[in-house]
């Protein structure tokens, strides 16, 4: 049996930890997203994935980042809501999508099935796609939004 996830407390804790690891304020004196280099911002998603897997005690996935209740799930972070780039290996699977603003003390976490119906047909050169505007507006997946 899968243990329930305490999203509000634990999800915020995961993001706070990830921001703090990225900033390394005690070492470099950086405490804002704008202070990070482009490569550090890109790496943030990988750090979020690792911290979420450890905190929620998810098992490693076969083809994706981890499994939740026996389902393959891929973690995706985007600084902008809806900006998640979804690679072909997550098509027809579940994605744990997250976004947030440290400056605004806001974050959002969602589980979505990346089906043909809810992803854009147009893709970039790596064949990565995004969720459709209709899907994002209707929030057909399971989403939790937290503000101050």
Order of alpha helices (4+ residues) and beta strands (2+ residues): alpha-alpha-alpha-beta-beta-beta-beta-beta-alpha-beta
